[in-house]
Amino acid sequence: MREIFGKAHSGERIILDGTAFKDCKFNKCELVFGASGGVTLDHCTFTDCSWTFMDAAERTLGFLTAFYKLDSALVERTFENIRRGTHEQPPAPPV
């Protein structure tokens, strides 16, 4: 993974995949994530940035959007796990 330390980015389109950003500043940037590699955003700041999801990341969001219409509780539990910092999915409650 390549590493970028303490850089100020402004008005750039930045592909995040495969990069560790540490102590960086992003101002009016388009941040792009495709889920093709890991990303670290450590002590970074973001001002007026937009986020773009492509490839596998875009498909994952599409899947979650479609699945939300079928079982919103499962998607909400998934997001709750993300808030807690875990990837494990608890079993669905009995119906």
DSSP file (Angstrom, degrees, kcal/mol; ACC not computed):
  #  RESIDUE AA STRUCTURE BP1 BP2  ACC     N-H-->O    O-->H-N    N-H-->O    O-->H-N    TCO  KAPPA ALPHA  PHI   PSI    X-CA   Y-CA   Z-CA
    1    1 A M              0   0    0      0, 0.0    18,-0.2     0, 0.0     2,-0.2   0.000 360.0 360.0 360.0 131.1    0.0    0.0    0.0
    2    2 A R  E     -a   19   0A   0     16,-1.9    18,-2.9     1,-0.0     2,-0.4  -0.503 360.0-143.2 -79.7 154.1    1.4    3.4   -0.9
    3    3 A E  E     -a   20   0A   0     16,-0.2     2,-0.4    -2,-0.2    18,-0.2  -0.946  14.1-169.2-124.2 138.3    1.5    6.0    1.8
    4    4 A I  E     -a   21   0A   0     16,-3.0    18,-2.8    -2,-0.4     2,-0.4  -0.994  12.6-164.6-126.1 124.4    0.9    9.8    1.6
    5    5 A F  E     -a   22   0A   0     -2,-0.4    18,-0.2    16,-0.2    19,-0.1  -0.926  59.9 -17.6-115.9 130.2    1.8   11.9    4.7
    6    6 A G  S    S+     0   0    0     16,-3.1     2,-0.3    -2,-0.4    18,-0.2   0.690  82.6 152.6  61.0  26.2    0.7   15.5    5.5
    7    7 A K        -     0   0    0     15,-0.3    18,-2.2    -3,-0.1     2,-0.6  -0.701  39.6-140.4 -93.4 141.5   -0.3   16.5    2.0
    8    8 A A  E     -c   25   0B   0     -2,-0.3     2,-0.4    16,-0.2    18,-0.2  -0.894  19.8-166.5 -98.1 120.2   -2.9   19.2    1.3
    9    9 A H  E     +c   26   0B   0     16,-3.7    18,-2.3    -2,-0.6     2,-0.4  -0.888   7.6 179.9-107.2 136.6   -5.1   18.2   -1.7
   10   10 A S  E     -c   27   0B   0     -2,-0.4    18,-0.2    16,-0.2    19,-0.1  -0.972  64.0 -11.0-142.5 126.1   -7.3   20.8   -3.3
   11   11 A G  S    S+     0   0    0     16,-2.5     2,-0.2    -2,-0.4    18,-0.2   0.745  96.1 136.3  65.0  25.3   -9.7   20.5   -6.2
   12   12 A E        -     0   0    0     15,-0.3    18,-2.6     2,-0.0     2,-0.6  -0.679  58.1-131.6-104.6 156.8   -8.4   17.0   -7.1
   13   13 A R  E     -e   30   0C   0     -2,-0.2     2,-0.5    16,-0.2    18,-0.2  -0.954  35.6-169.2-100.4 117.4  -10.1   13.8   -8.1
   14   14 A I  E     -e   31   0C   0     16,-2.9    18,-3.0    -2,-0.6     2,-0.6  -0.940  20.6-146.4-121.0 121.7   -8.3   11.2   -5.9
   15   15 A I  E     -e   32   0C   0     -2,-0.5    18,-0.2    16,-0.2    16,-0.1  -0.759  14.3-168.1 -81.5 120.5   -8.6    7.4   -6.2
   16   16 A L    >   +     0   0    0     16,-3.2     3,-1.5    -2,-0.6    24,-0.2   0.819  46.2 112.9 -81.6 -32.3   -8.4    6.1   -2.6
   17   17 A D  T 3  S+     0   0    0     15,-0.5    21,-0.2     1,-0.2    22,-0.2  -0.082  85.3   9.4 -50.9 133.2   -7.9    2.4   -3.3
   18   18 A G  T 3  S+     0   0    0     20,-1.8   -16,-1.9     1,-0.2     2,-0.4   0.651 105.9 109.3  77.2  16.8   -4.5    1.0   -2.2
   19   19 A T  E <   -ab   2  39A   0     -3,-1.5    21,-1.8    19,-0.8     2,-0.6  -0.974  54.9-151.5-132.3 140.8   -3.4    4.2   -0.4
   20   20 A A  E     -ab   3  40A   0    -18,-2.9   -16,-3.0    -2,-0.4     2,-0.5  -0.950  17.0-165.4-105.6 118.5   -2.9    5.1    3.2
   21   21 A F  E     -ab   4  41A   0     19,-3.4    21,-2.9    -2,-0.6     2,-0.4  -0.915   7.8-176.5-104.5 126.1   -3.4    8.9    3.8
   22   22 A K  E     -ab   5  42A   0    -18,-2.8   -16,-3.1    -2,-0.5   -15,-0.3  -0.988  66.1 -11.2-128.8 128.3   -2.1   10.2    7.1
   23   23 A D  S    S+     0   0    0     19,-2.9     2,-0.2    -2,-0.4    21,-0.2   0.848  93.9 150.1  56.2  38.1   -2.5   13.8    8.4
   24   24 A C        -     0   0    0     18,-0.3    21,-2.0   -18,-0.2     2,-0.4  -0.668  39.7-141.9 -99.6 156.5   -3.7   14.9    4.9
   25   25 A K  E     -cd   8  45B   0    -18,-2.2   -16,-3.7    -2,-0.2     2,-0.5  -0.970  10.5-164.6-118.3 133.7   -6.2   17.7    4.2
   26   26 A F  E     -cd   9  46B   0     19,-2.5    21,-2.7    -2,-0.4     2,-0.5  -0.976   8.4-179.7-120.3 120.8   -8.8   17.4    1.4
   27   27 A N  E    S-cd  10  47B   0    -18,-2.3   -16,-2.5    -2,-0.5   -15,-0.3  -0.975  70.6 -20.1-125.7 119.4  -10.5   20.6    0.2
   28   28 A K  S    S+     0   0    0     19,-3.1     2,-0.3    -2,-0.5    21,-0.2   0.878  96.8 148.7  53.2  43.0  -13.1   20.5   -2.6
   29   29 A C        -     0   0    0     18,-0.3    21,-2.4   -18,-0.2     2,-0.7  -0.718  51.7-129.6-103.4 155.3  -11.9   17.1   -3.8
   30   30 A E  E     -ef  13  50C   0    -18,-2.6   -16,-2.9    -2,-0.3     2,-0.6  -0.943  26.1-157.1 -99.3 116.3  -13.8   14.2   -5.3
   31   31 A L  E     -ef  14  51C   0     19,-3.2    21,-3.0    -2,-0.7     2,-0.5  -0.859   8.1-161.5-100.3 122.9  -12.8   11.1   -3.3
   32   32 A V  E     -ef  15  52C   0    -18,-3.0   -16,-3.2    -2,-0.6   -15,-0.5  -0.902  10.3-176.3-114.7 127.4  -13.3    7.9   -5.3
   33   33 A F  E     + f   0  53C   0     19,-2.7    21,-2.2    -2,-0.5    25,-0.1  -0.988  13.6 167.0-125.2 126.1  -13.5    4.4   -3.8
   34   34 A G        -     0   0    0     -2,-0.4    23,-0.8    19,-0.2    22,-0.8   0.421  47.7-122.3-114.9  -2.2  -13.8    1.3   -5.9
   35   35 A A  S    S+     0   0    0      2,-0.2     3,-0.1    21,-0.2    -2,-0.0   0.774  76.8 121.7  65.2  28.6  -13.1   -1.4   -3.3
   36   36 A S  S    S+     0   0    0      1,-0.2     2,-0.3     2,-0.1    -1,-0.1   0.523  79.3   6.8 -95.9  -6.2  -10.1   -2.8   -5.2
   37   37 A G  S    S-     0   0    0    -18,-0.0    -2,-0.2   -36,-0.0    -1,-0.2  -0.980  89.7 -78.3-164.6 163.6   -7.7   -2.2   -2.4
   38   38 A G        -     0   0    0     -2,-0.3   -20,-1.8   -21,-0.2   -19,-0.8  -0.210  38.8-157.1 -66.8 158.8   -7.5   -1.1    1.2
   39   39 A V  E     -b   19   0A   0    -21,-0.2     2,-0.4   -22,-0.2   -19,-0.2  -0.999   7.7-166.3-138.9 137.3   -7.7    2.5    2.3
   40   40 A T  E     -b   20   0A   0    -21,-1.8   -19,-3.4    -2,-0.4     2,-0.5  -0.997   5.6-178.3-123.3 130.0   -6.5    4.2    5.4
   41   41 A L  E     +b   21   0A   0     -2,-0.4     2,-0.6   -21,-0.2     3,-0.3  -0.834  16.8 176.7-124.2  89.7   -7.6    7.8    6.3
   42   42 A D  E     -b   22   0A   0    -21,-2.9   -19,-2.9    -2,-0.5   -18,-0.3  -0.862  66.2 -20.9-107.2 116.3   -5.8    8.5    9.5
   43   43 A H  S    S+     0   0    0     -2,-0.6     2,-0.3   -21,-0.2    -1,-0.2   0.880  95.2 150.4  55.4  43.1   -6.2   12.0   11.1
   44   44 A C        -     0   0    0     -3,-0.3     2,-0.4   -21,-0.2   -19,-0.2  -0.713  36.1-144.2-101.4 155.4   -7.3   13.5    7.8
   45   45 A T  E     -d   25   0B   0    -21,-2.0   -19,-2.5    -2,-0.3     2,-0.4  -0.923   7.4-158.1-120.0 148.8   -9.7   16.5    7.4
   46   46 A F  E     -d   26   0B   0     -2,-0.4     2,-0.5   -21,-0.2   -19,-0.2  -0.990   8.1-176.9-130.7 125.4  -12.3   16.9    4.7
   47   47 A T  E    S-d   27   0B   0    -21,-2.7   -19,-3.1    -2,-0.4   -18,-0.3  -0.974  72.5 -24.0-126.6 117.8  -13.8   20.3    3.6
   48   48 A D  S    S+     0   0    0     -2,-0.5     2,-0.2   -21,-0.2    -1,-0.1   0.872  92.2 154.5  53.9  44.4  -16.5   20.4    0.9
   49   49 A C        -     0   0    0    -21,-0.2     2,-0.3   -23,-0.1   -19,-0.2  -0.657  34.3-143.3 -99.6 157.7  -15.6   17.1   -0.7
   50   50 A S  E     -f   30   0C   0    -21,-2.4   -19,-3.2    -2,-0.2     2,-0.4  -0.865  10.6-139.0-115.8 156.5  -17.7   14.7   -2.6
   51   51 A W  E     -f   31   0C   0     -2,-0.3     2,-0.4   -21,-0.2   -19,-0.2  -0.951  14.0-170.1-118.9 133.3  -17.6   10.9   -2.6
   52   52 A T  E     -f   32   0C   0    -21,-3.0   -19,-2.7    -2,-0.4     2,-0.5  -0.983   5.8-159.4-123.1 133.7  -17.9    8.7   -5.6
   53   53 A F  E     +f   33   0C   0     -2,-0.4     2,-0.3   -21,-0.2   -19,-0.2  -0.949  19.6 171.2-112.8 130.2  -18.2    4.9   -5.4
   54   54 A M    >>  -     0   0    0    -21,-2.2     3,-1.4    -2,-0.5     4,-0.7  -0.845  44.2  -3.6-132.9 168.5  -17.3    2.8   -8.5
   55   55 A D  H 3> S+     0   0    0     -2,-0.3     4,-2.3     1,-0.3     5,-0.2  -0.206 130.9   1.8  53.0-128.2  -16.9   -0.8   -9.5
   56   56 A A  H 3> S+     0   0    0    -22,-0.8     4,-2.3     1,-0.2    -1,-0.3   0.851 135.6  53.2 -60.8 -36.3  -17.3   -3.2   -6.5
   57   57 A A  H <> S+     0   0    0     -3,-1.4     4,-2.2   -23,-0.8    -1,-0.2   0.917 110.0  47.5 -65.5 -42.1  -18.1   -0.4   -4.1
   58   58 A E  H  X S+     0   0    0     -4,-0.7     4,-2.2     1,-0.2    -2,-0.2   0.901 112.1  49.8 -64.8 -41.4  -20.8    0.9   -6.3
   59   59 A R  H  X S+     0   0    0     -4,-2.3     4,-2.5     2,-0.2    -2,-0.2   0.885 108.9  52.8 -65.4 -38.0  -22.3   -2.6   -6.8
   60   60 A T  H  X S+     0   0    0     -4,-2.3     4,-2.6     2,-0.2    -2,-0.2   0.930 110.2  47.1 -62.8 -45.2  -22.2   -3.2   -3.0
   61   61 A L  H  X S+     0   0    0     -4,-2.2     4,-2.3     2,-0.2    -1,-0.2   0.885 111.5  51.8 -64.2 -37.3  -24.2    0.1   -2.4
   62   62 A G  H  X S+     0   0    0     -4,-2.2     4,-2.4     2,-0.2    -2,-0.2   0.911 110.1  49.2 -62.9 -42.3  -26.6   -1.0   -5.2
   63   63 A F  H  X S+     0   0    0     -4,-2.5     4,-3.1     2,-0.2     5,-0.2   0.937 111.8  47.9 -61.5 -47.5  -27.1   -4.3   -3.5
   64   64 A L  H  X S+     0   0    0     -4,-2.6     4,-2.1     1,-0.2    -2,-0.2   0.885 111.2  51.5 -62.2 -38.8  -27.7   -2.7   -0.1
   65   65 A T  H  X S+     0   0    0     -4,-2.3     4,-0.9     2,-0.2    -1,-0.2   0.938 114.4  42.2 -62.8 -47.2  -30.2   -0.3   -1.6
   66   66 A A  H >X S+     0   0    0     -4,-2.4     4,-0.7     1,-0.2     3,-0.6   0.910 114.9  50.3 -66.1 -42.3  -32.2   -3.1   -3.3
   67   67 A F  H >X S+     0   0    0     -4,-3.1     4,-3.1     1,-0.2     3,-0.9   0.831  99.5  66.0 -66.8 -31.1  -32.0   -5.3   -0.2
   68   68 A Y  H 3< S+     0   0    0     -4,-2.1     4,-0.4     1,-0.3    -1,-0.2   0.857  97.1  55.4 -57.9 -35.4  -33.2   -2.5    2.0
   69   69 A K  H << S+     0   0    0     -4,-0.9    -1,-0.3    -3,-0.6    -2,-0.2   0.790 115.1  39.1 -67.8 -27.1  -36.5   -2.6    0.1
   70   70 A L  H << S+     0   0    0     -3,-0.9    -2,-0.2    -4,-0.7    -1,-0.2   0.856 138.7   4.2 -89.3 -40.5  -36.8   -6.3    1.0
   71   71 A D    >X  +     0   0    0     -4,-3.1     4,-1.5     1,-0.1     3,-0.6  -0.598  61.0 171.9-150.2  77.9  -35.5   -6.3    4.6
   72   72 A S  H 3> S+     0   0    0     -4,-0.4     4,-2.7     1,-0.2     5,-0.2   0.826  79.7  61.9 -61.7 -31.4  -34.7   -2.9    5.9
   73   73 A A  H 3> S+     0   0    0      1,-0.2     4,-2.5     2,-0.2    -1,-0.2   0.895 101.8  51.2 -63.6 -39.1  -34.1   -4.3    9.4
   74   74 A L  H <> S+     0   0    0     -3,-0.6     4,-2.0     2,-0.2    -1,-0.2   0.920 111.9  46.3 -63.9 -42.9  -31.2   -6.4    8.2
   75   75 A V  H  X S+     0   0    0     -4,-1.5     4,-2.3     2,-0.2    -2,-0.2   0.907 111.8  51.4 -66.1 -41.1  -29.5   -3.4    6.5
   76   76 A E  H  X S+     0   0    0     -4,-2.7     4,-2.1     1,-0.2    -2,-0.2   0.899 109.5  50.1 -62.5 -40.2  -30.1   -1.3    9.6
   77   77 A R  H  X S+     0   0    0     -4,-2.5     4,-2.2     2,-0.2    -1,-0.2   0.881 108.2  54.0 -64.3 -37.3  -28.5   -4.0   11.8
   78   78 A T  H  X S+     0   0    0     -4,-2.0     4,-1.8     1,-0.2    -2,-0.2   0.932 109.9  46.3 -61.3 -45.5  -25.5   -4.1    9.3
   79   79 A F  H  X S+     0   0    0     -4,-2.3     4,-2.3     1,-0.2    -2,-0.2   0.856 109.0  55.2 -66.9 -33.8  -25.1   -0.3    9.8
   80   80 A E  H  X S+     0   0    0     -4,-2.1     4,-1.8     2,-0.2    -1,-0.2   0.903 106.6  51.3 -63.9 -39.8  -25.3   -0.7   13.5
   81   81 A N  H  X>S+     0   0    0     -4,-2.2     5,-2.8     2,-0.2     4,-0.9   0.890 107.9  52.6 -62.3 -39.1  -22.5   -3.2   13.4
   82   82 A I  H ><5S+     0   0    0     -4,-1.8     3,-0.8     1,-0.2    -2,-0.2   0.926 107.3  51.5 -62.7 -43.6  -20.5   -0.7   11.4
   83   83 A R  H 3<5S+     0   0    0     -4,-2.3    -1,-0.2     1,-0.3    -2,-0.2   0.862 111.3  48.1 -59.9 -35.7  -21.1    1.9   14.1
   84   84 A R  H 3<5S-     0   0    0     -4,-1.8    -1,-0.3     2,-0.2    -2,-0.2   0.618 117.6-115.1 -80.5 -12.6  -19.9   -0.6   16.7
   85   85 A G  T <<5S+     0   0    0     -4,-0.9     2,-0.3    -3,-0.8    -3,-0.2   0.739  75.4 118.3  86.1  23.8  -16.8   -1.4   14.6
   86   86 A T      < -     0   0    0     -5,-2.8    -1,-0.3    -6,-0.1    -2,-0.2  -0.910  51.5-158.4-122.3 152.2  -17.7   -5.0   13.9
   87   87 A H        +     0   0    0     -2,-0.3     2,-0.2    -3,-0.1    -5,-0.1   0.450  60.0 112.1-102.6  -3.7  -18.3   -6.8   10.7
   88   88 A E        -     0   0    0     -7,-0.1    -2,-0.1     1,-0.1    -7,-0.0  -0.485  60.0-142.5 -76.4 139.6  -20.3   -9.7   12.2
   89   89 A Q        -     0   0    0     -2,-0.2     3,-0.1    -8,-0.0   -11,-0.1  -0.895  14.7-136.0-102.0 118.4  -23.9   -9.9   11.4
   90   90 A P        -     0   0    0      0, 0.0   -13,-0.0     0, 0.0    -9,-0.0  -0.341  36.7 -89.1 -67.6 155.7  -26.2  -11.0   14.3
   91   91 A P        -     0   0    0      0, 0.0     0, 0.0     0, 0.0     0, 0.0  -0.303  47.9-100.9 -63.0 149.7  -28.8  -13.6   13.5
   92   92 A A        -     0   0    0      1,-0.1     3,-0.1    -3,-0.1   -18,-0.0  -0.417  43.2-102.2 -68.2 146.1  -32.2  -12.2   12.3
   93   93 A P        -     0   0    0      0, 0.0    -1,-0.1     0, 0.0     0, 0.0  -0.345  47.7 -89.0 -66.5 152.8  -34.8  -12.2   15.0
   94   94 A P              0   0    0      0, 0.0     0, 0.0     0, 0.0     0, 0.0  -0.290 360.0 360.0 -62.0 145.8  -37.4  -15.0   14.8
   95   95 A V              0   0    0     -3,-0.1    -3,-0.0     0, 0.0     0, 0.0   0.415 360.0 360.0-100.4 360.0  -40.5  -14.2   12.7
